[in-house]
Amino acid sequence: MAIDDTAQTFRYPESNVGATHLEKTPIINLVRFVVYFKKLTEGLREIIKLTLNLKDEYKTGTFTDKFSRRDLIKLSKALGNKNEWVTTLTVKKRNSSRKI
């Protein structure tokens, strides 16, 4: 059950036809409201952050239809630091990275 599905309930004590708002819910637990509102805010911030990151990534114009993001992360972890490839990139690592 939505308390404020029209976004009018908390702004006006009565509806536009004169019905009193929140008759069945005279008390609102503000502590609970704040807790859930903070969770919602954090989730929305995370979505905004992800969207901005994806926007920046798409601006580069370099994507692949061969690998998923998860595959690319796995590959980068398997290969390690590029500066150390001369000493750490073995034939086994090269071959296993090709299978990803």
C-alpha positions in Angstrom: 0.0 0.0 0.0 1.5 3.3 -1.1 1.1 6.2 1.3 1.7 9.0 -1.2 1.4 7.5 -4.7 0.3 10.9 -6.1 2.9 13.0 -4.2 0.1 15.1 -2.8 -0.4 13.6 0.7 2.6 15.2 2.4 2.1 18.6 0.7 -1.6 19.2 1.4 -3.8 18.2 4.4 -6.7 17.5 2.0 -7.1 16.3 -1.5 -8.4 18.5 -4.3 -12.0 17.2 -3.6 -11.8 17.9 0.1 -11.0 14.4 1.4 -8.6 14.4 4.4 -5.3 12.8 3.7 -3.8 10.1 6.0 -7.1 9.3 7.8 -6.1 5.7 8.2 -2.5 6.5 8.9 -2.5 9.4 11.3 1.0 8.6 12.6 4.0 8.2 10.4 7.2 6.7 11.9 9.7 9.4 10.8 12.6 7.4 12.0 11.7 4.5 9.7 10.9 6.9 6.9 14.4 8.5 7.3 16.1 5.1 7.3 14.4 4.0 4.1 14.8 7.3 2.5 18.6 7.2 3.1 18.7 3.7 1.6 16.8 5.0 -1.5 19.1 8.0 -1.7 22.2 5.7 -1.6 20.8 3.5 -4.3 20.0 6.4 -6.5 23.5 7.9 -6.0 25.0 4.5 -7.0 22.8 4.4 -10.2 23.9 8.0 -11.0 27.6 7.0 -10.5 27.2 3.9 -12.7 25.5 5.9 -15.4 28.2 8.5 -15.4 30.9 5.9 -15.6 29.1 4.1 -18.5 28.7 7.5 -20.2 32.5 8.1 -19.9 33.2 4.6 -21.1 31.0 4.9 -24.2 32.6 8.2 -25.1 35.8 6.4 -25.8 34.2 4.5 -28.6 36.1 1.4 -27.7 33.8 -1.6 -26.9 33.8 -5.2 -27.7 31.1 -7.6 -28.5 33.4 -10.5 -27.7 33.8 -10.0 -24.0 31.5 -9.0 -21.1 32.6 -6.6 -18.4 33.1 -9.6 -16.1 35.3 -11.3 -18.7 37.4 -8.1 -19.1 37.9 -7.8 -15.3 38.8 -11.5 -15.1 41.3 -11.1 -17.9 42.9 -8.0 -16.4 43.3 -9.8 -13.1 44.8 -12.8 -14.8 47.3 -10.7 -16.7 48.4 -8.6 -13.8 50.3 -5.3 -14.0 51.5 -4.5 -17.5 54.9 -3.3 -16.2 55.6 -6.8 -14.8 54.6 -8.8 -17.9 58.2 -9.3 -19.0 58.8 -11.4 -15.9 55.4 -12.7 -15.0 53.5 -13.4 -18.2 54.1 -17.0 -18.8 53.0 -19.1 -21.8 50.4 -20.7 -19.5 48.9 -17.3 -18.6 48.9 -16.2 -22.3 47.1 -19.4 -23.3 44.6 -19.3 -20.5 43.8 -15.6 -21.2 42.9 -16.5 -24.8 40.2 -18.9 -23.6 38.3 -16.2 -21.6 
